[in-house]
Amino acid sequence: MGWKVKKIAAYLKWSPSTVRSTIHRWQKRGLVGLWDGTRSGRRRKWLPENMALISKKLETEQRTYSSRQLCQVLATSQQVYLSERQLRRILKKKLLMEKNKKQGRKGSKILRKEKSRQQI
């Protein structure tokens, strides 16, 4: 009728048990069963709106802020309590994502040109 579990596992480079469990989830719940479910772990202490507030504050005001001061702003105005280190991580990740978004396809073209030059 169709492919065997071992053939599917080899094609997807999955273990046969993973293929079987995925097939069983699909049979029980349909297409929704194939989507990732909720995972265990701690929930975020912050929301994207909180980081938008910080970004707006950094862009509009003429002064500079330390990470400690930004944490205090979040704590007093939004009741969000983050460590300085965590806030720096979040802002760094946000900055990298914005930078990649700006580069878009232009950045990938530059990388391809560099790779072709290296090959020559």
C-alpha positions in Angstrom: 0.0 0.0 0.0 2.6 2.6 1.1 6.1 2.8 2.4 7.2 0.7 5.3 8.3 2.3 8.6 12.0 1.5 8.0 12.0 3.1 4.6 10.3 6.2 5.9 12.8 6.4 8.8 15.7 6.0 6.4 14.4 8.7 4.1 13.7 11.2 6.9 16.8 10.2 8.9 14.6 9.5 11.9 14.5 6.5 14.2 11.7 4.0 13.4 10.1 4.6 16.8 9.8 8.3 16.0 8.1 7.5 12.7 5.7 5.0 14.4 4.8 7.5 17.1 4.2 10.2 14.5 2.0 7.9 12.5 0.0 7.0 15.6 -0.5 10.7 16.5 -1.7 11.4 13.0 -4.1 8.5 13.1 -5.5 9.6 16.5 -5.7 13.4 16.0 -5.3 13.9 12.3 -3.3 16.8 10.9 -3.3 18.6 14.3 -1.5 15.6 15.8 1.5 16.4 13.6 2.1 19.8 15.1 4.4 20.4 18.0 2.6 20.4 21.3 3.3 22.6 24.3 6.6 21.8 26.0 7.6 21.7 29.6 9.7 24.5 31.1 9.5 27.9 32.6 7.3 30.4 30.9 8.7 33.7 29.7 8.7 36.5 32.2 8.5 39.1 29.5 6.3 39.8 26.5 7.3 41.2 23.1 5.4 44.4 24.1 7.8 44.9 27.0 10.8 44.8 24.6 9.0 47.1 22.2 8.7 49.6 25.1 12.4 49.3 25.8 13.2 49.7 22.1 11.0 52.8 21.8 12.6 54.3 25.0 16.1 53.7 23.6 15.2 55.2 20.2 13.3 58.3 21.3 15.2 59.5 24.3 18.6 61.3 23.9 20.2 59.7 26.9 21.9 56.3 27.3 20.8 53.6 29.7 22.7 50.8 31.4 21.1 47.4 31.6 20.5 47.9 35.3 18.5 51.1 34.5 16.5 49.3 31.8 15.7 46.5 34.3 14.5 49.1 36.7 12.3 50.7 34.1 10.7 47.3 33.3 10.2 46.6 36.9 8.5 49.9 37.8 6.4 50.4 34.7 5.6 46.9 33.6 6.1 44.8 36.7 8.6 42.6 34.7 11.6 41.4 36.7 14.6 40.4 34.6 18.2 40.1 35.4 20.6 42.5 33.7 22.2 39.5 31.9 18.9 38.2 30.6 17.9 41.7 29.3 21.2 42.0 27.5 20.6 38.6 25.9 17.1 39.5 24.7 18.2 42.8 23.3 21.2 41.3 21.5 19.0 38.6 19.9 16.5 41.3 18.9 19.3 43.4 17.4 20.6 40.5 15.4 17.1 39.6 14.1 16.6 43.2 13.0 20.0 43.3 11.3 19.3 40.0 9.4 15.9 41.3 8.4 17.5 44.5 7.0 20.1 42.5 5.0 17.4 40.1 3.7 18.3 38.7 0.3 21.1 41.2 -0.1 23.1 39.5 2.7 22.7 36.1 1.1 23.9 37.4 -2.3 27.0 38.8 -0.6 27.7 35.5 1.1 27.3 33.6 -2.2 29.8 36.0 -3.9 32.3 35.5 -1.1 32.0 31.8 -1.3 32.5 31.8 -5.1 35.6 34.0 -4.6 37.0 31.6 -2.1 36.5 28.6 -4.4 38.6 30.3 -7.2 
